[in-house]
Amino acid sequence: MKRIILIVLAFSSLSSWAQQDAQFTQNFANKLYNNPAFAGMNDAICGTLLGRQQWLGFDGAPRTGLLTVHGNIPTTLIPVPYVNLGVGLSVSNDNIGPINTNIFKFSLANKFALNGIGTISVGLGLGAVGMAIDGSKFEGPDGLGSVDADPNLVAAAQTGKDYGFDLDAGVYFRSANNKIWAGAAMQHIAPAELGELPGGVPSNKYSIVQHLYIMGGYRYDLNADWMLEPSIFLKTELSTTQFDFNLRATYQDMIWGGLSYRIQDAISPMAGYMRDLGPGRMKIGVSYDLNTSKLRSYNSGTVELFLNYCFTITPKPKITIHKNPRWL
């Protein structure tokens, strides 16, 4: 029964795959994936690894891996007015049943200082998206891998991966006191058409549709020890919309816990730990989604883990030696 449900979910999206981007709970930890304008906004070199296993106990359930790296280009390398560049790289792998999707994205952003207000960044993401469908993972009338009865399944049993061009654009704002942040981005601006269904007709290709992401949050310092950060995350492919409401509490800038609610989908407790390590700062986090939709009867929840490390490189001070000519 679980596999049948997954096949329906997969095939319902082939012609125009809505909401096909990977879903995450701890979106505050991987903003670069959703918004290329975030590149360099931490004023440090940052790397993040994130893994997500969705719908535990559900055969062929979504599994996602993500790596992001970003940082600033020193202004001394490009001494041009109003040029303050950040660069980033995102690599993701997403599996849902027979469908495997890879995205490779290079991000370039430029930050502008708004005197007394904050910093605004505008960015572009350029890369490629690749998709493959493994027909052997479908279950036909005669069991797993039996695809002879359906020509669409036969076409899906292709080898190799089809790649297409991908383009994103975004804007991100951070207030001068680091208490307010907000961003918006459009992904897959030029929707890639990948693969072909039977007949080789262009209209039979399936496409990656455009996605709009909007995010924002506020940091409120309760006292010297405690900080609260409510935030929202909106995702839409301009047909359906998904809202996440989040609240995190941090104690002494070291331990944090919180709750996320995704409307009509899940409620997610989460927790994490932060500490200085070597030349930078390490963060780890975990979340567990408790499904609230009709799928709750078919799975045991969703687990997501992330590891983040940020550090800065401090240039060595230039030492100038002065000699007295009497001592030469």
Residue pairs with C-beta under 8 A, 6 or more apart in sequence:
1 298
2 57
2 58
2 59
2 298
2 299
3 59
3 60
3 139
4 139
5 295
5 298
6 58
6 59
6 60
6 61
6 96
6 97
7 97
7 138
7 139
9 96
9 97
10 96
10 97
10 98
10 99
11 152
13 19
13 20
13 206
14 152
14 197
14 206
15 206
16 206
16 207
16 209
17 206
17 207
17 208
17 209
18 209
18 237
18 239
18 240
19 211
19 235
19 237
19 240
19 242
20 101
20 208
20 209
21 187
21 211
21 235
22 52
22 62
22 64
22 66
22 92
22 94
22 101
23 52
23 54
23 62
23 64
23 235
24 30
24 33
24 50
24 52
24 64
24 66
24 304
25 52
25 244
25 260
25 262
25 266
25 268
25 270
25 287
25 289
25 302
25 304
26 50
26 260
26 270
26 285
26 287
26 304
26 306
27 34
27 215
27 233
27 244
27 246
28 217
28 229
28 231
28 246
28 248
29 48
29 50
29 283
29 285
29 306
29 308
30 48
30 50
30 66
30 68
30 306
31 38
31 41
31 172
31 183
31 215
32 38
32 39
32 48
32 68
32 70
32 88
32 90
32 107
33 66
33 68
33 90
33 92
34 170
34 183
34 185
34 187
34 213
34 215
35 123
35 168
35 170
35 172
35 183
35 184
35 185
35 213
35 215
36 88
36 105
36 107
36 108
36 109
36 123
36 124
36 125
36 168
36 169
36 170
36 185
37 107
37 109
37 121
37 122
37 123
37 170
37 171
37 172
37 183
37 185
38 70
38 88
38 107
38 109
38 121
38 123
38 170
38 172
38 183
39 70
39 71
39 86
39 87
39 88
39 107
39 108
39 109
39 121
39 123
40 70
40 71
40 72
40 73
40 84
40 85
40 86
40 87
40 88
40 109
40 111
40 121
41 86
41 109
41 111
41 119
41 121
41 172
41 174
42 70
42 71
42 310
43 72
43 312
44 71
44 72
44 280
44 310
44 311
44 312
45 69
45 70
45 71
45 72
45 280
45 310
45 311
45 312
45 313
46 68
46 69
46 70
46 71
46 308
46 309
46 310
47 67
47 68
47 69
47 308
47 309
47 310
48 66
48 67
48 68
48 69
48 306
48 307
48 308
49 66
49 67
49 306
49 307
49 308
50 64
50 65
50 66
50 67
50 304
50 305
50 306
50 307
51 64
51 65
51 66
51 304
51 305
51 306
52 62
52 63
52 64
52 65
52 66
52 302
52 303
52 304
52 305
53 61
53 63
53 302
53 303
53 304
54 61
54 62
54 63
54 64
54 289
54 302
55 61
55 62
55 291
55 295
55 298
55 299
55 300
55 301
55 302
56 299
56 300
56 301
56 302
56 303
57 298
57 299
57 300
58 295
58 298
58 299
60 96
60 97
60 98
60 137
61 96
61 299
62 94
62 95
62 96
63 94
63 95
63 96
64 92
64 93
64 94
64 95
65 92
65 93
65 94
66 90
66 91
66 92
66 93
67 89
67 90
67 91
67 92
68 88
68 89
68 90
68 91
69 88
69 89
70 86
70 87
70 88
70 89
70 107
71 86
71 87
71 88
72 84
72 85
72 86
72 87
73 85
73 86
73 87
75 83
75 84
78 85
82 110
82 112
83 110
84 110
84 111
84 112
84 113
85 108
85 109
85 110
85 111
86 107
86 108
86 109
86 110
86 111
86 121
86 123
87 106
87 107
87 108
87 109
88 106
88 107
88 108
88 109
89 105
89 106
89 107
90 103
90 104
90 105
90 107
90 125
90 127
91 102
91 103
91 104
91 105
92 101
92 102
92 103
93 100
93 101
93 102
94 100
94 101
94 102
94 103
95 101
97 137
98 133
98 134
98 135
98 136
98 137
98 138
98 156
99 131
99 132
99 133
100 131
100 132
100 133
100 134
100 161
101 129
101 130
101 131
102 129
102 130
102 131
102 161
103 127
103 128
103 129
103 130
103 166
104 127
104 128
104 129
105 125
105 126
105 127
105 166
105 168
106 125
106 126
106 127
107 123
107 124
107 125
107 168
108 123
108 124
108 126
109 121
109 122
109 123
109 124
109 172
110 121
110 122
110 123
111 119
111 120
111 121
112 119
112 120
112 121
112 122
113 119
114 120
114 176
116 176
117 175
117 176
118 173
118 174
118 175
118 176
118 180
119 173
119 174
119 176
120 171
120 172
120 173
121 171
121 172
121 173
122 170
122 171
123 169
123 170
123 171
123 172
124 167
124 168
124 169
125 166
125 167
125 168
125 169
125 170
125 187
126 166
126 167
126 168
127 166
128 163
128 164
128 165
128 166
129 163
129 164
129 166
129 188
129 192
129 194
129 208
130 161
130 162
130 163
130 164
130 194
131 161
131 162
131 194
131 195
131 206
131 208
132 158
132 159
132 160
132 161
132 162
133 156
133 157
133 158
133 195
134 156
134 157
135 145
135 147
135 153
135 154
135 155
135 156
135 157
135 158
136 144
136 145
136 147
136 157
137 144
137 145
138 144
138 145
138 146
138 147
138 153
138 156
139 145
139 146
140 146
140 147
140 148
140 149
140 150
140 153
141 149
147 153
147 154
147 156
147 157
148 154
151 198
152 197
152 198
154 198
155 196
155 197
155 198
158 195
162 194
162 195
163 192
163 194
164 192
164 193
164 194
164 208
165 190
165 192
166 187
166 188
166 190
166 192
166 208
167 188
167 189
167 190
168 185
168 186
168 187
168 188
168 189
169 185
169 186
169 189
170 183
170 184
170 185
170 186
170 213
171 183
171 184
171 185
172 181
172 182
172 183
173 180
173 181
173 182
173 183
174 180
174 181
175 181
178 219
179 218
179 219
179 220
180 216
180 217
180 218
180 219
181 215
181 216
181 217
182 215
182 216
182 217
183 213
183 214
183 215
183 216
184 212
184 213
184 214
184 215
185 212
185 213
186 210
186 211
186 212
186 213
187 210
187 211
187 212
187 213
188 208
188 209
188 210
188 211
189 210
191 207
191 208
191 209
191 210
192 207
192 208
193 202
193 205
193 206
193 207
194 205
194 206
194 207
194 208
195 205
195 206
196 204
196 205
197 204
197 205
197 206
198 204
209 237
209 238
210 237
210 238
211 235
211 236
211 237
212 234
212 235
212 236
212 237
212 238
213 233
213 234
213 235
214 232
214 233
214 234
215 231
215 232
215 233
215 234
216 231
216 232
217 229
217 230
217 231
217 232
217 246
218 229
218 230
218 231
219 227
219 228
219 229
220 227
220 228
220 229
220 230
221 227
222 228
225 251
225 252
226 249
226 250
226 251
227 249
227 250
227 253
228 247
228 248
228 249
228 250
229 246
229 247
229 248
229 249
229 250
229 258
230 245
230 246
230 247
231 245
231 246
231 247
231 248
232 243
232 244
232 245
232 246
233 243
233 244
233 246
234 241
234 242
234 243
234 244
235 241
235 242
235 244
236 242
242 262
242 263
242 265
243 262
243 263
244 260
244 261
244 262
244 263
245 260
245 261
245 263
246 258
246 259
246 260
246 261
247 258
247 259
247 260
248 256
248 257
248 258
248 270
249 256
249 257
249 258
250 256
253 274
254 273
254 274
254 275
255 271
255 272
255 273
255 274
256 271
256 272
256 273
256 274
256 285
257 269
257 270
257 271
257 272
258 269
258 270
258 271
259 267
259 268
259 269
259 270
260 266
260 267
260 268
260 270
260 287
261 267
261 268
262 268
262 289
264 292
264 293
265 289
265 291
265 292
265 293
266 289
266 290
266 291
266 292
266 293
266 302
267 289
267 290
267 292
268 287
268 288
268 289
268 290
268 302
269 287
269 288
269 290
270 285
270 286
270 287
270 288
271 285
271 286
272 283
272 284
272 285
272 286
273 283
273 284
273 285
274 281
274 282
274 283
274 284
275 281
275 282
276 282
277 309
278 311
279 311
279 312
279 313
280 309
280 310
280 311
280 312
281 309
281 310
281 311
282 307
282 308
282 309
283 306
283 307
283 308
283 309
283 310
284 305
284 306
284 307
284 308
285 305
285 306
285 308
286 303
286 304
286 305
286 306
287 303
287 304
288 301
288 302
288 303
288 304
289 301
289 302
289 303
289 304
290 296
290 301
291 299
291 301
291 302
